Amino acid sequence: MTSEPDAYVWVWLPGQPEPVVAGGLARTDRSLAGETVLAYTYGRSYLQRPDALSLFSPELPLRDTTFDPADPLPNRDWRGYSPSDGRRPLPLAGCLRDAAPDAWGRRVLNASVAANPDSDLGELTYLLESGSDRIGAIDFQRSPAEYAPRSEPATLAQLARAAELIEAGEPLPDDLLAAAGHATSVGGARPKALLSDGGRHWIAKFSSSTDDRPVVKAEAVGMLLAARVGLDVAPVAVTQSAGLDVLLVERFDRTADGRRLMVVSALTVLGLDELSARYSSYAELASAIRFAGWPEPAAQMRELFTRMVLNIAVSNTDDHLRNHAAFWDGTELSLTPAFDVAPQRRSTSVATHAIGLSADGERSSQFRVARKAARSFGITDADAASIIDNVQHTIHSCWKEVCDEARLSKSERTQLWRREILPEYASWDQT
């Protein structure tokens, strides 16, 4: 790095209640995809710590060098998966981009910082102005010496009102600016915010003014069904604020005592950019899990396969690579609980997934494609058929109970059943 960092990366090491400086980000004179390339360098003092961990070994191994994400170098010391054609050039290392705000968070910052929802504040501003209670165990600061968290307490009612005003394009009053900050460091495109309550940490997902279907409660149904099937899934609850539905999803990147866990997206695991990610597949992610960087690969591949089958069953076709993630402990990866299991509207009976299901990239949202893909997950044909049958049987048997828990009305249940939940297309056998 030839200049002083423009931002400092702080990290919560495992078991530690306070963050430490890991390194710095600095602008380069290069751009990629319209964004300034930000190079990363570990701090010398961090590298000398006996408990220092790589932020993600495949792209930022613990080395005294400057990492240019637009010219990624292979890490030959990494025991796990490495794409055969190398990691894709990026303007910002994937593990750092995972901690940045996404579409909704950027929209909130545009409104609160620039008072213009169409602004482009630049990546460094988004990193430095977004809330510190972000997903994972990384934060960004202007100082290498003093950690100053950017977050203040807010109630669910304040969070909901701030989301409503931002979505409507209306200015935020001063008393809601702090509440808006809770929405700046979380991913996705729909209105949401981070909430802490009695030592528990939640993502609050709000209804949108444009919703013409029970989007929030439908996601609750998807998550509850995933849990009933036996998947590892984040706990959820449906509540209301100002008469609007709110889905509370318990965060899995925080421990009971508030410690932070490192998380990377599947996009980062596979070393892809947003454009190339659309050509990826569940089968490719399963191939990554086969490598030594993942403990108990057979169990994790089975979990991933069952998630794929469940997504077919509940029309969760927006299952792109940022909607899959893994814990990173500095040495190994393991799947996080499932999240964003959100049934999607169908304009026709036919539906396709955001990524491929099988190794050949087929995306048709059908159980037959899952059966074809099973061998990529180390699963036999008979076992795949058993998993698919169990998912369907479980959904049938617990449908009423789940709908009650998600507070769906009779008409909302009719709207979802056989349209988004167990749609007929999923069971068609045509090729």
Buried (B, 14 or more C-beta within 10 A) or exposed (E): BEEEBBBBBBBBBEEEEEBBBBBBBBBBEBEBEEBBBBBBBBBEEBBEEEEBBBBBBBBBBBBEEBBBBBEBEEBEEBEBBBBEEEBBBBBBBBBBBBBBBBEBBBBBBBBBBBEEBEBEBEBBBBBBBBBBBBBBBBBBBEEBEEBEEBBEEBEBEBBBBBBBBBBEEEEBEEEBBBBBBBBBBBBBEBBBBBBBEEEBBBBBBBBBEEBEBBBBBBBBBBBBBBBBBBBBBBBBBBEEBEEBBBBBBBBBBBEEEEBBBBBBBBBBBBBBBBEBBBEBBBBBBBBBBBBEBBEEBEEBBBBBBBBBBBBBBBBBBBBBBBBBBBBBEBEBBBBBBBBBBBBBEBEEEEBBBBBBBBBEBBBBBBBBBBBBBBBBBBBEEEBBBEBBEBBBEBBEEBBEEBBEBBBBEEEBBEBBBEBBBBBEBBBBEEE
